[in-house]
């Protein structure tokens, strides 16, 4: 019942409230990034969504050349502020507040067997696996072969964690994940 009715309603209401409350902050970030990039500061990328369909995800651009204020861009990535435009994806019904993070084609869309159950879920702004791998960028930079490490270690672990979420999805679990996500930037 929660998955079909409560979760979509919670997603819509909380993302709408979030966008209204964050609007001044998001506009300020958009303006700052516009001057840094000298173009649209929103990044568009194809990701795998529910049932394996593709959709366009929105993010603030936080990668730029050496002449840009790298500290600001790193801070936006570290605090996950670069993900806030995905609240529009949630309003559109393409994403959920909580679920497996949307990945590029070549990962979730290629799952086999019981792992394909994950495609029944909408991808999330945050998720059970994304909490464990909140330092994924740093972890990958430490690897000699980051892509191989991602494919052989991180992605299989994410699948396991997301399957746990799929099997146990509930309002209480979603609220726990959302609270942990909000507190994440304050962790030491």
TORKEPA-765180 format. One record per residue: residue in three letters; residue number from 1; z, x, y of N, C-alpha, C in turn; chain. Coordinates in Angstrom, 1 decimal. Each point is the difference from the previous one (the first is absolute). Layout:
BEGIN
ala  NUM  Z  X  Y  Z  X  Y  Z  X  Y  A
...
END
This chain:
BEGIN
unk  1  0.0  0.8  -1.2  0.0  -0.8  1.2  0.0  0.9  1.3  A
unk  2  0.9  1.0  0.0  0.1  0.9  1.1  -1.3  0.7  0.3  A
unk  3  -0.7  0.5  -1.1  -1.2  0.8  0.1  -1.1  -0.8  0.6  A
unk  4  -0.1  -1.3  -0.4  -1.1  -0.9  0.5  0.2  -0.6  1.4  A
unk  5  1.3  -0.4  0.2  0.2  -0.7  1.3  0.9  0.7  1.0  A
unk  6  1.2  0.5  -0.5  0.9  0.6  0.9  -0.4  1.3  0.6  A
unk  7  -0.6  0.9  -0.9  -0.4  1.3  0.5  -1.1  -0.1  1.0  A
unk  8  -1.1  -0.8  -0.2  -1.0  -0.1  1.1  0.6  -0.6  1.3  A
unk  9  0.9  -0.9  -0.1  0.6  -0.6  1.2  0.8  1.0  0.7  A
unk  10  0.9  0.8  -0.8  0.8  1.0  0.6  -0.9  1.1  0.7  A
unk  11  -1.1  0.4  -0.7  -0.9  1.0  0.6  -0.6  -0.5  1.3  A
unk  12  -0.4  -1.2  0.0  -0.6  -0.5  1.3  1.0  -0.1  1.1  A
unk  13  1.1  -0.6  -0.3  1.0  -0.2  1.1  0.6  1.4  0.5  A
unk  14  0.3  0.9  -0.9  0.6  1.3  0.4  -1.0  0.8  0.7  A
unk  15  -1.3  0.0  -0.5  -1.0  0.8  0.7  -0.4  -0.5  1.4  A
unk  16  0.0  -1.3  0.1  -0.2  -0.6  1.3  1.1  0.3  1.0  A
unk  17  1.3  -0.1  -0.5  1.1  0.3  0.9  0.0  1.5  0.3  A
unk  18  -0.4  0.8  -1.0  -0.1  1.5  0.2  -1.0  0.3  1.1  A
unk  19  -1.2  -0.6  -0.1  -1.0  0.3  1.0  0.4  -0.5  1.4  A
unk  20  0.6  -1.1  0.1  0.5  -0.5  1.3  1.0  0.9  0.6  A
unk  21  1.0  0.4  -0.8  1.1  0.9  0.5  -0.5  1.4  0.3  A
unk  22  -0.9  0.5  -0.8  -0.5  1.3  0.1  -1.2  0.2  0.9  A
unk  23  -0.6  -1.1  0.5  -1.2  0.0  0.8  0.1  1.0  1.2  A
unk  24  1.0  0.0  0.8  0.0  1.0  1.1  0.0  1.5  -0.5  A
unk  25  0.7  0.2  -1.1  0.1  1.4  -0.6  -1.4  0.3  -0.6  A
unk  26  -0.6  -0.9  -0.7  -1.3  0.2  -0.6  -1.1  0.3  1.0  A
unk  27  0.1  -0.7  1.1  -1.0  0.1  1.1  0.2  1.4  0.6  A
unk  28  1.3  0.4  0.2  0.3  1.4  0.6  -0.6  1.1  -1.0  A
unk  29  0.3  -0.2  -1.3  -0.6  1.0  -1.0  -1.5  0.0  0.1  A
unk  30  -0.6  -1.2  0.0  -1.4  -0.1  0.1  -0.6  0.8  1.2  A
unk  31  0.7  -0.2  1.2  -0.5  0.6  1.2  0.2  1.6  -0.1  A
unk  32  1.1  0.4  -0.5  0.2  1.5  -0.2  -1.0  0.6  -0.9  A
unk  33  -0.3  -0.7  -1.1  -0.9  0.5  -1.0  -1.5  -0.1  0.5  A
unk  34  -0.2  -1.0  0.9  -1.3  -0.1  0.6  -0.3  1.3  0.8  A
unk  35  1.0  0.4  0.8  -0.2  1.2  0.9  -0.1  1.3  -0.9  A
unk  36  0.7  0.0  -1.1  -0.1  1.2  -0.9  -1.3  0.1  -0.6  A
unk  37  -0.5  -1.1  -0.6  -1.2  -0.1  -0.8  -1.3  -0.2  0.9  A
unk  38  0.2  -0.5  1.2  -1.1  -0.4  0.8  -1.0  -1.0  -0.6  A
unk  39  0.6  -0.8  -0.9  -0.8  -1.0  -0.7  1.0  -1.0  -0.6  A
unk  40  -0.5  -0.9  -0.8  0.9  -1.0  -0.6  1.1  0.7  -0.8  A
unk  41  1.2  -0.3  0.2  1.1  0.7  -0.7  0.3  -0.6  -1.3  A
unk  42  -0.7  -1.1  -0.4  0.2  -0.6  -1.3  -1.0  0.5  -1.0  A
unk  43  0.6  0.3  -1.2  -0.8  0.6  -1.1  -0.3  -1.2  -1.0  A
unk  44  -1.2  -0.1  -0.4  -0.4  -1.0  -1.0  -0.4  0.6  -1.3  A
unk  45  0.5  -0.4  -1.1  -0.3  0.6  -1.3  0.0  -1.1  -1.1  A
unk  46  -1.0  0.1  -0.9  -0.1  -0.9  -1.1  1.1  0.4  -1.0  A
unk  47  0.7  -1.0  -0.4  1.1  0.1  -1.0  -0.2  -1.1  -1.1  A
unk  48  0.7  0.2  -1.1  0.0  -0.9  -1.1  1.1  -1.0  0.2  A
unk  49  -0.4  -1.3  -0.1  1.0  -1.1  0.2  0.3  -0.7  -1.2  A
unk  50  0.5  -1.2  0.2  0.4  -0.9  -1.1  -1.3  -0.3  -0.8  A
unk  51  0.2  -0.1  -1.3  -1.1  -0.2  -1.0  -1.1  1.0  0.0  A
unk  52  0.3  1.2  0.6  -1.0  1.0  0.1  -1.1  -0.1  1.0  A
unk  53  0.2  -1.0  0.9  -1.0  -0.2  1.1  0.3  1.0  1.1  A
unk  54  -1.0  0.4  0.7  0.1  1.0  1.1  0.3  -0.8  1.3  A
unk  55  0.7  0.7  0.8  0.3  -0.5  1.4  0.1  1.2  0.9  A
unk  56  0.0  -0.3  1.3  0.1  1.1  1.0  1.5  0.0  0.5  A
unk  57  0.6  1.2  -0.1  1.4  0.1  0.4  -0.1  0.7  1.4  A
unk  58  1.0  -0.4  0.8  0.1  0.5  1.4  1.2  1.0  0.1  A
unk  59  -0.2  1.1  0.7  1.1  1.0  0.2  -0.3  0.6  1.4  A
unk  60  1.0  0.5  0.6  -0.2  0.8  1.2  -0.4  1.4  -0.5  A
unk  61  -1.0  0.6  0.7  -0.5  1.3  -0.2  1.1  1.0  0.3  A
unk  62  0.3  0.9  -0.9  1.1  1.0  0.3  -0.5  1.4  -0.4  A
unk  63  -1.3  0.1  -0.2  -0.6  1.4  -0.3  -0.9  0.3  1.1  A
unk  64  0.2  1.2  0.5  -0.8  0.5  1.2  0.0  1.5  0.0  A
unk  65  -0.9  0.5  0.8  -0.2  1.5  0.1  1.2  0.7  0.6  A
unk  66  0.0  1.3  0.1  1.1  0.8  0.4  0.4  -0.2  1.5  A
unk  67  -0.9  -0.6  0.8  0.3  -0.2  1.4  0.8  -1.3  0.2  A
unk  68  0.3  -0.7  -1.0  0.8  -1.3  0.2  1.5  0.3  -0.2  A
unk  69  0.8  -1.0  0.5  1.4  0.1  -0.1  0.4  -0.3  -1.5  A
unk  70  0.0  1.0  -0.8  0.3  -0.1  -1.4  1.3  -0.6  -0.3  A
unk  71  1.0  0.3  0.8  1.4  -0.5  -0.3  0.0  -1.5  0.1  A
unk  72  -0.7  -0.6  1.0  0.0  -1.5  0.1  -0.7  -0.5  -1.3  A
unk  73  -1.1  0.5  -0.3  -0.8  -0.5  -1.2  0.8  0.2  -1.3  A
unk  74  0.7  1.1  -0.1  0.9  0.2  -1.2  1.1  -1.0  0.0  A
unk  75  0.6  -0.3  1.1  1.1  -0.9  0.1  -0.5  -1.4  -0.4  A
unk  76  -1.2  -0.4  0.5  -0.5  -1.3  -0.4  -0.2  -0.2  -1.5  A
unk  77  -0.4  1.1  -0.6  -0.2  0.0  -1.5  1.3  0.0  -0.7  A
unk  78  0.9  0.9  0.5  1.3  0.1  -0.7  0.8  -1.3  0.1  A
unk  79  0.0  -0.7  1.1  0.7  -1.3  0.2  -0.8  -1.2  -0.5  A
unk  80  -1.2  0.3  -0.5  -0.9  -1.1  -0.5  -0.5  -1.0  1.1  A
unk  81  0.2  0.4  1.2  -0.5  -0.8  1.1  -1.5  -0.2  -0.1  A
unk  82  -0.7  1.1  -0.5  -1.4  -0.1  -0.2  -0.5  -1.2  -0.9  A
unk  83  0.9  -0.5  -0.8  -0.3  -1.1  -0.9  0.2  -1.4  0.7  A
unk  84  0.6  -0.1  1.1  0.3  -1.3  0.7  -1.2  -0.9  0.2  A
unk  85  -1.2  0.6  0.2  -1.2  -0.9  0.2  -0.3  -0.8  -1.3  A
unk  86  0.6  0.4  -1.1  -0.2  -0.8  -1.3  0.7  -1.3  0.1  A
unk  87  0.9  -0.3  1.0  0.6  -1.3  0.1  -1.2  -1.0  0.3  A
unk  88  -1.1  0.4  0.5  -1.2  -0.9  0.2  -0.6  -0.2  -1.4  A
unk  89  0.0  1.0  -0.9  -0.5  -0.3  -1.3  0.9  -1.0  -0.8  A
unk  90  1.3  0.1  0.3  0.9  -1.0  -0.6  -0.3  -1.4  0.5  A
unk  91  -0.1  -0.1  1.3  -0.3  -1.3  0.6  -1.3  -0.6  -0.5  A
unk  92  -1.0  0.8  -0.3  -1.3  -0.4  -0.6  0.1  -0.4  -1.4  A
unk  93  1.2  0.3  -0.7  0.2  -0.3  -1.4  -0.6  1.1  -0.9  A
unk  94  -0.4  1.1  0.5  -0.5  1.1  -0.9  1.1  0.9  -0.5  A
unk  95  1.1  0.0  0.6  1.2  0.8  -0.4  1.2  -0.8  0.0  A
unk  96  1.1  0.6  -0.5  1.3  -0.6  0.0  0.9  1.0  0.7  A
unk  97  1.2  -0.4  0.4  1.0  1.0  0.5  0.4  1.0  -1.1  A
unk  98  0.2  -0.5  -1.2  0.4  0.8  -1.1  -0.9  -0.1  -1.2  A
unk  99  -0.4  1.1  -0.5  -0.9  0.1  -1.1  -0.5  1.4  -0.2  A
unk  100  -0.9  0.2  -1.0  -0.5  1.4  -0.1  -0.8  0.3  1.2  A
unk  101  0.1  1.2  0.5  -0.8  0.5  1.2  -1.5  -0.1  -0.3  A
unk  102  -0.8  -0.5  0.9  -1.4  -0.1  -0.3  -0.6  1.4  -0.1  A
unk  103  -0.8  0.3  -1.0  -0.5  1.3  -0.2  -1.5  -0.1  0.2  A
unk  104  -0.6  1.2  0.1  -1.5  0.1  0.1  -0.6  -0.3  -1.3  A
unk  105  -1.3  -0.5  0.0  -0.6  -0.2  -1.3  0.0  1.3  -0.9  A
unk  106  0.2  -0.3  -1.3  0.0  1.1  -0.9  1.4  0.2  -0.7  A
unk  107  0.9  -0.9  0.4  1.4  0.1  -0.6  0.3  -1.4  -0.6  A
unk  108  0.6  -0.9  0.8  0.5  -1.2  -0.5  -1.2  -0.9  -0.6  A
unk  109  -1.2  0.1  0.5  -1.1  -0.7  -0.5  -0.4  0.5  -1.4  A
unk  110  0.4  1.2  -0.4  -0.4  0.6  -1.3  1.1  -0.1  -1.0  A
unk  111  1.1  -0.7  0.3  1.1  -0.1  -0.9  -0.5  -0.8  -1.3  A
unk  112  0.6  0.3  -1.1  -0.3  -0.6  -1.3  1.2  -0.6  -0.6  A
unk  113  -0.3  -0.9  -1.0  1.0  -0.7  -0.8  1.1  -0.7  0.9  A
unk  114  1.2  0.1  -0.4  1.1  -0.7  0.6  0.2  0.5  1.5  A
unk  115  -0.4  1.2  0.3  0.1  0.5  1.4  -0.8  -0.9  1.0  A
unk  116  -1.0  -0.7  -0.5  -0.8  -0.8  0.9  0.7  -1.2  0.5  A
unk  117  1.2  -0.3  -0.5  0.9  -1.0  0.5  0.2  0.2  1.5  A
unk  118  0.1  1.3  0.4  0.3  0.3  1.4  -1.0  -0.6  0.9  A
unk  119  -1.3  -0.3  -0.4  -1.0  -0.5  0.8  0.3  -1.5  0.3  A
unk  120  0.9  -0.6  -0.7  0.4  -1.4  0.3  0.8  -0.1  1.3  A
unk  121  0.6  1.2  0.4  0.8  0.0  1.2  -0.9  0.4  1.2  A
unk  122  0.4  -0.6  1.2  -0.6  0.5  1.2  0.6  1.4  0.3  A
unk  123  -0.8  0.9  0.6  0.6  1.3  0.4  1.0  -0.2  1.1  A
unk  124  0.9  0.9  0.1  1.1  -0.2  1.0  0.0  1.0  1.1  A
unk  125  0.6  -0.4  1.1  0.3  0.9  1.1  1.0  1.1  -0.5  A
unk  126  0.9  -0.4  -0.8  1.0  0.9  -0.6  0.1  -0.4  -1.5  A
unk  127  0.6  0.8  -0.8  0.2  -0.4  -1.4  1.0  0.9  -0.7  A
unk  128  0.3  -0.4  -1.2  1.0  0.7  -0.8  -0.4  1.4  -0.2  A
unk  129  -1.3  0.3  -0.3  -0.5  1.4  -0.2  -0.1  0.7  1.3  A
unk  130  -0.3  -0.6  1.0  -0.2  0.7  1.3  1.4  0.5  0.6  A
unk  131  1.0  -0.7  -0.4  1.4  0.5  0.3  0.3  1.3  -0.7  A
unk  132  -0.4  0.1  -1.3  0.3  1.2  -0.7  -0.9  1.2  0.5  A
unk  133  -1.2  -0.3  0.4  -0.9  1.0  0.4  -0.3  -0.1  1.6  A
unk  134  1.1  -0.2  0.7  -0.1  -0.1  1.4  -0.3  1.4  0.6  A
unk  135  0.2  1.0  -0.8  -0.3  1.4  0.5  -1.3  0.5  -0.7  A
unk  136  -0.9  -0.9  -0.4  -1.1  0.4  -0.8  -0.9  1.0  0.7  A
unk  137  -0.2  -0.1  1.3  -0.9  0.9  0.7  0.6  1.4  -0.1  A
unk  138  1.3  0.2  0.2  0.7  1.3  -0.1  -0.1  0.5  -1.4  A
unk  139  0.2  -0.8  -1.0  0.0  0.3  -1.4  -1.4  0.6  -0.4  A
unk  140  -1.0  -0.7  0.5  -1.4  0.4  -0.3  -0.3  1.3  0.6  A
unk  141  0.5  0.3  1.2  -0.3  1.2  0.7  0.6  1.2  -0.7  A
unk  142  1.0  -0.2  -0.8  0.7  1.1  -0.7  -0.7  0.3  -1.3  A
unk  143  -1.0  -0.8  -0.4  -0.7  0.3  -1.3  -1.2  0.9  0.2  A
unk  144  -0.3  0.8  -1.0  -1.2  0.8  0.0  -1.2  -0.9  -0.1  A
unk  145  0.0  -1.0  -0.8  -1.1  -0.9  -0.2  0.5  -1.4  0.3  A
unk  146  0.1  -0.4  1.2  0.6  -1.3  0.4  -0.7  -1.2  -0.7  A
unk  147  -1.3  -0.1  0.0  -0.7  -1.1  -0.6  0.4  -0.1  -1.5  A
unk  148  0.0  1.1  -0.7  0.3  -0.1  -1.5  1.5  -0.4  -0.1  A
unk  149  0.9  0.5  0.8  1.4  -0.4  0.0  0.1  -1.5  0.2  A
unk  150  -0.7  -0.5  1.0  0.0  -1.4  0.3  -0.4  -0.8  -1.2  A
unk  151  -1.2  0.4  -0.6  -0.6  -0.8  -1.1  0.8  0.1  -1.3  A
unk  152  0.7  1.1  -0.2  0.7  0.2  -1.3  1.5  -0.2  0.1  A
unk  153  0.6  0.0  1.2  1.4  -0.2  0.1  0.4  -1.2  0.8  A
unk  154  -0.5  0.1  1.3  0.5  -1.1  0.9  -0.6  -1.3  -0.3  A
unk  155  -1.3  -0.2  -0.2  -0.6  -1.3  -0.3  0.5  -0.6  -1.2  A
unk  156  0.1  0.7  -1.2  0.6  -0.7  -1.2  1.5  -0.5  0.3  A
unk  157  0.7  0.8  0.7  1.4  -0.4  0.3  0.0  -1.2  0.9  A
unk  158  -0.9  -0.1  1.0  -0.1  -1.2  0.9  -0.4  -1.2  -0.9  A
unk  159  -0.9  0.2  -0.9  -0.3  -1.2  -0.9  1.2  -0.5  -0.7  A
unk  160  0.8  0.9  -0.6  1.2  -0.4  -0.7  1.0  -0.7  0.9  A
unk  161  0.2  0.5  1.2  0.9  -0.6  0.9  -0.5  -1.4  0.5  A
unk  162  -1.3  -0.1  0.2  -0.6  -1.2  0.5  0.0  -1.1  -1.1  A
unk  163  -0.1  0.5  -1.3  0.1  -1.0  -1.1  1.4  -0.5  -0.1  A
unk  164  1.0  0.8  0.3  1.4  -0.4  0.0  0.1  -1.1  1.1  A
unk  165  -0.6  0.3  1.2  0.1  -1.0  1.0  -0.7  -1.3  -0.4  A
unk  166  -1.2  0.1  -0.6  -0.7  -1.2  -0.5  0.9  -0.8  -0.9  A
unk  167  0.6  0.6  -0.9  0.9  -0.7  -1.0  1.2  -0.6  0.6  A
unk  168  0.5  0.5  1.1  1.2  -0.4  0.6  -0.1  -0.6  1.4  A
unk  169  -1.2  -0.3  0.5  -0.2  -0.5  1.3  0.9  -1.2  0.3  A
unk  170  0.7  0.0  1.1  0.9  -1.0  0.4  0.3  0.1  1.5  A
unk  171  0.5  -1.0  0.6  0.3  0.0  1.4  1.1  1.1  0.3  A
unk  172  1.0  0.1  -0.9  1.0  1.0  0.2  -0.5  1.4  -0.1  A
unk  173  -0.9  0.3  -1.0  -0.6  1.3  -0.1  -0.9  0.3  1.2  A
unk  174  -0.7  -1.0  0.5  -0.8  0.3  1.2  0.8  0.3  1.2  A
unk  175  1.1  -0.8  0.2  0.9  0.3  1.1  0.7  1.4  -0.1  A
unk  176  0.3  0.4  -1.2  0.6  1.3  -0.2  -1.0  1.1  0.4  A
unk  177  -1.3  -0.1  -0.5  -1.0  0.9  0.4  -0.3  0.1  1.4  A
unk  178  0.0  -1.2  0.7  -0.3  0.0  1.4  1.2  0.6  0.8  A
unk  179  1.2  -0.2  -0.4  1.2  0.6  0.6  -0.1  1.6  -0.1  A
unk  180  -0.2  0.4  -1.3  -0.1  1.5  -0.2  -1.2  0.6  0.8  A
unk  181  -1.0  -0.8  0.2  -1.2  0.6  0.7  0.4  0.1  1.5  A
unk  182  0.7  -1.0  0.6  0.4  0.0  1.4  1.0  1.2  0.2  A
unk  183  0.8  0.3  -1.0  1.0  1.1  0.1  -0.5  1.3  -0.3  A
unk  184  -1.2  0.1  -0.6  -0.6  1.3  -0.4  -0.1  1.0  1.1  A
unk  185  -0.5  -0.3  1.2  -0.1  1.1  1.0  1.4  0.6  0.4  A
unk  186  1.1  -0.7  -0.3  1.3  0.4  0.4  0.7  0.8  -1.1  A
unk  187  -0.7  0.2  -1.2  0.5  0.8  -1.1  0.0  1.4  0.4  A
unk  188  1.0  0.7  -0.4  0.1  1.5  0.3  -0.7  0.8  -1.1  A
END
